[in-house]
Amino acid sequence: MAPSRIAQTALYQEVAERLRQRIFAHELLPGTRIDEQLLTVDYGISRTPLREALKVLAAEGLVTLRPRRGCFVTEISEQDLDEIFPL
């Protein structure tokens, strides 16, 4: 039996994971506008994988996409956290 291959992660998934970690580490603070141009330069990527990553994070509720305004880190209340992570 041949060994199974390890699937490579899509670029947008890796970008989403890095942004998720930065949000959880409070490097990107709640309510902060996400500077797409700066992130594309920092990560050395084009805007397409970044925008796909932001869509993933928006679906998770970590960021809020506002048409013609940009993307912002979602402000999460303690009550929201209790609902997300019940003790």
DSSP file (Angstrom, degrees, kcal/mol; ACC not computed):
  #  RESIDUE AA STRUCTURE BP1 BP2  ACC     N-H-->O    O-->H-N    N-H-->O    O-->H-N    TCO  KAPPA ALPHA  PHI   PSI    X-CA   Y-CA   Z-CA
    1    1 A M              0   0    0      0, 0.0     3,-0.1     0, 0.0     0, 0.0   0.000 360.0 360.0 360.0 128.0    0.0    0.0    0.0
    2    2 A A        -     0   0    0      1,-0.1     3,-0.1     3,-0.0     2,-0.0  -0.449 360.0-102.1 -73.5 143.6    1.4    3.4   -1.0
    3    3 A P        -     0   0    0      0, 0.0     2,-0.2     0, 0.0    -1,-0.1  -0.376  40.9-108.5 -64.4 144.0    1.8    6.0    1.6
    4    4 A S        -     0   0    0      1,-0.1     2,-0.2    -3,-0.1     0, 0.0  -0.481  33.4-117.9 -75.0 144.3   -0.9    8.7    1.6
    5    5 A R        -     0   0    0     -2,-0.2     2,-0.6    -3,-0.1    -1,-0.1  -0.512  20.3-118.9 -82.0 148.7    0.1   12.1    0.4
    6    6 A I        -     0   0    0     -2,-0.2     2,-0.2     1,-0.0    -1,-0.1  -0.779  31.0-127.6 -87.6 123.7   -0.1   15.1    2.6
    7    7 A A        -     0   0    0     -2,-0.6     2,-0.3     1,-0.1    -1,-0.0  -0.499  18.9-124.4 -73.7 135.7   -2.4   17.6    1.1
    8    8 A Q        -     0   0    0     -2,-0.2     2,-0.3     1,-0.1    -1,-0.1  -0.583  26.1-116.6 -77.8 141.9   -1.0   21.1    0.7
    9    9 A T        -     0   0    0     -2,-0.3    -1,-0.1     1,-0.1     5,-0.0  -0.591  31.3-109.5 -77.9 137.6   -3.1   23.8    2.4
   10   10 A A    >>  -     0   0    0     -2,-0.3     4,-1.7     1,-0.1     3,-0.7  -0.371  27.6-117.1 -63.5 146.9   -4.5   26.4    0.0
   11   11 A L  H 3> S+     0   0    0      1,-0.3     4,-2.5     2,-0.2     5,-0.2   0.887 113.9  54.3 -55.5 -43.9   -2.9   29.8    0.4
   12   12 A Y  H 3> S+     0   0    0      1,-0.2     4,-2.4     2,-0.2    -1,-0.3   0.839 105.9  53.8 -63.5 -31.3   -6.1   31.5    1.5
   13   13 A Q  H <> S+     0   0    0     -3,-0.7     4,-2.1     2,-0.2    -1,-0.2   0.897 109.3  47.3 -69.1 -39.3   -6.5   28.9    4.3
   14   14 A E  H  X S+     0   0    0     -4,-1.7     4,-2.3     2,-0.2    -2,-0.2   0.907 112.7  49.3 -66.7 -41.0   -3.0   29.6    5.6
   15   15 A V  H  X S+     0   0    0     -4,-2.5     4,-2.6     2,-0.2     5,-0.2   0.917 110.2  51.4 -63.1 -43.2   -3.6   33.4    5.4
   16   16 A A  H  X S+     0   0    0     -4,-2.4     4,-2.6     1,-0.2    -2,-0.2   0.906 109.9  50.1 -60.1 -41.7   -6.9   32.9    7.3
   17   17 A E  H  X S+     0   0    0     -4,-2.1     4,-2.3     2,-0.2    -1,-0.2   0.908 110.6  48.8 -64.8 -42.1   -5.1   30.9   10.0
   18   18 A R  H  X S+     0   0    0     -4,-2.3     4,-2.1     2,-0.2    -2,-0.2   0.925 114.0  45.8 -63.8 -43.8   -2.4   33.6   10.4
   19   19 A L  H  X S+     0   0    0     -4,-2.6     4,-2.3     2,-0.2    -2,-0.2   0.904 110.7  53.8 -65.7 -40.0   -5.0   36.3   10.7
   20   20 A R  H  X S+     0   0    0     -4,-2.6     4,-2.6    -5,-0.2    -2,-0.2   0.918 109.5  48.3 -58.3 -45.2   -7.1   34.2   13.1
   21   21 A Q  H  X S+     0   0    0     -4,-2.3     4,-2.0     1,-0.2    -1,-0.2   0.892 110.7  50.8 -63.7 -40.1   -4.0   33.8   15.3
   22   22 A R  H  <>S+     0   0    0     -4,-2.1     5,-2.5     2,-0.2     6,-1.5   0.862 111.1  48.8 -66.6 -34.9   -3.3   37.6   15.2
   23   23 A I  H ><5S+     0   0    0     -4,-2.3     3,-1.3     4,-0.2    -2,-0.2   0.938 112.8  46.6 -68.5 -46.4   -6.9   38.3   16.2
   24   24 A F  H 3<5S+     0   0    0     -4,-2.6    -2,-0.2     1,-0.3    -1,-0.2   0.827 112.1  51.2 -64.9 -31.3   -6.8   35.9   19.1
   25   25 A A  T 3<5S-     0   0    0     -4,-2.0    -1,-0.3    -5,-0.2    -2,-0.2   0.420 113.6-120.6 -84.1   1.1   -3.4   37.3   20.2
   26   26 A H  T < 5S+     0   0    0     -3,-1.3     3,-0.2     2,-0.3    -3,-0.2   0.732  79.1 125.9  62.5  25.3   -4.9   40.8   20.1
   27   27 A E  S   <S+     0   0    0     -5,-2.5     2,-0.6     1,-0.3    -4,-0.2   0.805  79.9  43.8 -74.9 -31.1   -2.4   42.0   17.5
   28   28 A L  S    S-     0   0    0     -6,-1.5    -1,-0.3    -9,-0.1    -2,-0.3  -0.947  97.9-146.6-110.8 106.9   -5.5   43.0   15.5
   29   29 A L    >   -     0   0    0     -2,-0.6     3,-2.2    -3,-0.2    44,-0.3  -0.377  25.1 -88.1 -79.3 150.5   -7.7   44.7   18.0
   30   30 A P  T 3  S+     0   0    0      0, 0.0    44,-0.2     0, 0.0    45,-0.2  -0.279 115.3  20.6 -54.6 135.9  -11.5   44.6   17.9
   31   31 A G  T 3  S+     0   0    0     42,-2.8     2,-0.2     1,-0.3    43,-0.1   0.296  92.4 135.5  87.2  -9.6  -13.0   47.4   15.8
   32   32 A T    <   -     0   0    0     -3,-2.2    41,-2.5    42,-0.1     2,-0.3  -0.500  57.9-121.8 -75.6 137.8   -9.7   47.8   13.9
   33   33 A R  E     -A   72   0A   0     39,-0.2     2,-0.6    -2,-0.2    39,-0.3  -0.619  25.0-126.6 -75.8 135.8   -9.9   48.2   10.2
   34   34 A I  E     -A   71   0A   0     37,-3.5     2,-1.1    -2,-0.3    37,-0.5  -0.764  14.7-141.3 -88.0 120.5   -7.9   45.6    8.4
   35   35 A D     >  -     0   0    0     -2,-0.6     4,-2.2     1,-0.2     5,-0.2  -0.694  17.7-173.4 -85.2  97.9   -5.4   47.2    6.0
   36   36 A E  H  > S+     0   0    0     -2,-1.1     4,-2.4     1,-0.2     5,-0.2   0.895  81.7  52.4 -61.1 -42.5   -5.5   44.9    3.0
   37   37 A Q  H  > S+     0   0    0      1,-0.2     4,-1.6     2,-0.2    -1,-0.2   0.912 110.3  47.8 -63.2 -42.9   -2.7   46.6    1.1
   38   38 A L  H  > S+     0   0    0      1,-0.2     4,-2.8     2,-0.2    -1,-0.2   0.910 112.0  49.9 -63.8 -43.2   -0.4   46.4    4.1
   39   39 A L  H  X S+     0   0    0     -4,-2.2     4,-2.8     1,-0.2     5,-0.2   0.875 106.6  54.5 -66.1 -37.2   -1.1   42.7    4.7
   40   40 A T  H  X>S+     0   0    0     -4,-2.4     5,-1.8     2,-0.2     4,-1.0   0.895 112.8  44.0 -63.7 -37.2   -0.5   41.8    1.0
   41   41 A V  H  <5S+     0   0    0     -4,-1.6     3,-0.3    -5,-0.2    -2,-0.2   0.938 113.9  49.8 -70.1 -47.0    2.9   43.4    1.3
   42   42 A D  H  <5S+     0   0    0     -4,-2.8    -2,-0.2     1,-0.2    -3,-0.2   0.900 120.4  35.5 -57.7 -43.6    3.6   41.8    4.7
   43   43 A Y  H  <5S-     0   0    0     -4,-2.8    -1,-0.2    -5,-0.2    -2,-0.2   0.563 104.3-126.8 -90.7  -9.5    2.7   38.3    3.5
   44   44 A G  T  <5 +     0   0    0     -4,-1.0     2,-0.3    -3,-0.3    -3,-0.2   0.897  67.7 121.4  65.6  41.1    4.0   38.7    0.0
   45   45 A I      < -     0   0    0     -5,-1.8    -1,-0.2    -6,-0.2     2,-0.1  -0.782  63.8-104.8-127.9 170.1    0.7   37.7   -1.6
   46   46 A S     >  -     0   0    0     -2,-0.3     4,-0.9    -3,-0.1    -1,-0.1  -0.370  38.9-103.6 -86.8 175.0   -1.9   39.2   -4.0
   47   47 A R  H  > S+     0   0    0      1,-0.2     4,-3.0     2,-0.2     5,-0.2   0.776 109.0  72.6 -71.7 -25.8   -5.2   40.5   -2.8
   48   48 A T  H  > S+     0   0    0      1,-0.2     4,-2.2     2,-0.2     5,-0.2   0.945 100.3  40.3 -60.3 -53.5   -7.2   37.5   -4.1
   49   49 A P  H  > S+     0   0    0      0, 0.0     4,-2.2     0, 0.0    -1,-0.2   0.860 115.8  53.7 -65.2 -30.8   -6.0   35.0   -1.4
   50   50 A L  H  X S+     0   0    0     -4,-0.9     4,-2.4     2,-0.2    -2,-0.2   0.939 109.6  46.6 -65.8 -45.4   -6.3   37.7    1.3
   51   51 A R  H  X S+     0   0    0     -4,-3.0     4,-1.8     1,-0.2    -1,-0.2   0.882 111.7  51.2 -65.1 -37.5   -9.9   38.5    0.3
   52   52 A E  H  X S+     0   0    0     -4,-2.2     4,-1.8    -5,-0.2    -1,-0.2   0.908 110.2  50.1 -63.7 -41.1  -10.8   34.8    0.3
   53   53 A A  H  X S+     0   0    0     -4,-2.2     4,-2.4     1,-0.2    -2,-0.2   0.897 108.4  52.3 -63.3 -40.7   -9.3   34.5    3.8
   54   54 A L  H  X S+     0   0    0     -4,-2.4     4,-2.2     1,-0.2    -1,-0.2   0.857 106.2  54.3 -65.5 -34.2  -11.3   37.4    5.0
   55   55 A K  H  X S+     0   0    0     -4,-1.8     4,-2.1     2,-0.2    -1,-0.2   0.900 108.4  49.6 -64.3 -39.9  -14.5   35.8    3.6
   56   56 A V  H  X S+     0   0    0     -4,-1.8     4,-1.4     1,-0.2    -2,-0.2   0.936 112.7  46.4 -62.5 -46.6  -13.6   32.7    5.7
   57   57 A L  H  X>S+     0   0    0     -4,-2.4     5,-2.4     1,-0.2     6,-0.9   0.837 110.0  54.1 -67.2 -32.2  -13.1   34.8    8.8
   58   58 A A  H ><5S+     0   0    0     -4,-2.2     3,-0.9     1,-0.2    -1,-0.2   0.900 106.3  52.0 -66.6 -40.1  -16.3   36.7    8.1
   59   59 A A  H 3<5S+     0   0    0     -4,-2.1    -1,-0.2     1,-0.3    -2,-0.2   0.819 109.9  49.8 -64.2 -30.1  -18.2   33.4    8.0
   60   60 A E  H 3<5S-     0   0    0     -4,-1.4    -1,-0.3    -5,-0.1    -2,-0.2   0.569 116.5-118.0 -82.8 -10.1  -16.6   32.5   11.4
   61   61 A G  T <<5S+     0   0    0     -3,-0.9    -3,-0.2    -4,-0.5    -2,-0.1   0.585  83.8 115.9  85.1  10.4  -17.7   35.9   12.8
   62   62 A L  S   <S+     0   0    0     -5,-2.4    12,-2.4    -6,-0.1     2,-0.3   0.776  78.9  26.5 -84.0 -26.5  -14.2   37.1   13.4
   63   63 A V  E    S-B   73   0A   0     -6,-0.9     2,-0.5    10,-0.3    10,-0.2  -0.923  71.0-138.1-131.4 160.0  -14.3   40.0   11.0
   64   64 A T  E     -B   72   0A   0      8,-3.2     8,-2.4    -2,-0.3     2,-0.6  -0.979  12.6-148.7-120.2 123.4  -17.1   42.1    9.5
   65   65 A L  E     -B   71   0A   0     -2,-0.5     6,-0.2     6,-0.2    -2,-0.0  -0.810  13.4-169.6 -92.1 124.7  -17.1   43.0    5.8
   66   66 A R  E >>  -B   70   0A   0      4,-3.2     4,-2.4    -2,-0.6     3,-2.3  -0.958  27.1-117.0-117.5 116.6  -18.6   46.4    5.1
   67   67 A P  T 34 S-     0   0    0      0, 0.0     4,-0.0     0, 0.0    -2,-0.0  -0.224  95.2  -2.0 -54.1 133.5  -19.3   47.2    1.4
   68   68 A R  T 34 S+     0   0    0      1,-0.1     0, 0.0     0, 0.0     0, 0.0   0.543 128.6  69.7  61.1  10.4  -17.3   50.2    0.2
   69   69 A R  T <4 S-     0   0    0     -3,-2.3     2,-0.3     1,-0.3    -1,-0.1   0.615  95.6-125.4-122.0 -29.6  -15.8   50.6    3.7
   70   70 A G  E  <  - B   0  66A   0     -4,-2.4    -4,-3.2   -37,-0.1     2,-0.4  -0.793  36.2 -46.3 118.6-161.8  -13.5   47.7    4.2
   71   71 A C  E     -AB  34  65A   0    -37,-0.5   -37,-3.5    -2,-0.3     2,-0.3  -0.935  47.8-170.7-120.0 137.1  -13.1   44.9    6.6
   72   72 A F  E     -AB  33  64A   0     -8,-2.4    -8,-3.2    -2,-0.4     2,-0.3  -0.947  31.1-107.1-129.3 146.8  -13.0   45.3   10.4
   73   73 A V  E     - B   0  63A   0    -41,-2.5   -42,-2.8    -2,-0.3   -10,-0.3  -0.584  47.1-114.3 -69.6 129.4  -12.1   43.0   13.3
   74   74 A T        -     0   0    0    -12,-2.4     2,-0.7    -2,-0.3   -42,-0.1  -0.411  19.8-126.3 -69.1 137.0  -15.4   42.0   15.0
   75   75 A E        -     0   0    0    -45,-0.2     2,-0.5    -2,-0.1    -1,-0.1  -0.768  27.5-160.8 -84.6 119.9  -15.9   43.3   18.5
   76   76 A I        -     0   0    0     -2,-0.7     2,-0.1   -14,-0.1   -14,-0.0  -0.897   3.8-147.6-108.4 125.5  -16.8   40.3   20.6
   77   77 A S     >  -     0   0    0     -2,-0.5     4,-2.1     1,-0.1     5,-0.1  -0.361  29.2-107.6 -83.2 167.8  -18.5   40.8   24.0
   78   78 A E  H  > S+     0   0    0      1,-0.2     4,-2.3     2,-0.2     5,-0.2   0.865 122.6  55.2 -62.3 -35.3  -18.0   38.6   27.0
   79   79 A Q  H  > S+     0   0    0      2,-0.2     4,-1.8     1,-0.2    -1,-0.2   0.908 106.0  50.9 -64.3 -41.0  -21.5   37.2   26.5
   80   80 A D  H  > S+     0   0    0      1,-0.2     4,-2.2     2,-0.2    -2,-0.2   0.922 109.9  50.2 -60.3 -43.7  -20.5   36.3   22.9
   81   81 A L  H  X S+     0   0    0     -4,-2.1     4,-3.4     1,-0.2    -2,-0.2   0.890 107.6  53.3 -62.3 -39.6  -17.5   34.4   24.2
   82   82 A D  H  < S+     0   0    0     -4,-2.3    -1,-0.2     1,-0.2    -2,-0.2   0.867 110.9  47.2 -63.2 -35.5  -19.6   32.6   26.8
   83   83 A E  H  < S+     0   0    0     -4,-1.8    -1,-0.2    -5,-0.2    -2,-0.2   0.859 116.5  43.6 -73.1 -34.7  -21.8   31.4   24.0
   84   84 A I  H  < S+     0   0    0     -4,-2.2    -2,-0.2     1,-0.3    -3,-0.2   0.919 127.0  28.5 -74.4 -44.8  -18.9   30.4   21.8
   85   85 A F  S  < S-     0   0    0     -4,-3.4    -1,-0.3    -5,-0.2    -2,-0.1  -0.705  79.6-167.3-120.1  77.9  -16.9   28.7   24.5
   86   86 A P              0   0    0      0, 0.0    -3,-0.1     0, 0.0    -4,-0.1  -0.364 360.0 360.0 -65.9 144.6  -19.3   27.3   27.2
   87   87 A L              0   0    0     -5,-0.1    -5,-0.0    -2,-0.0    -2,-0.0   0.472 360.0 360.0 -80.5 360.0  -17.6   26.2   30.4
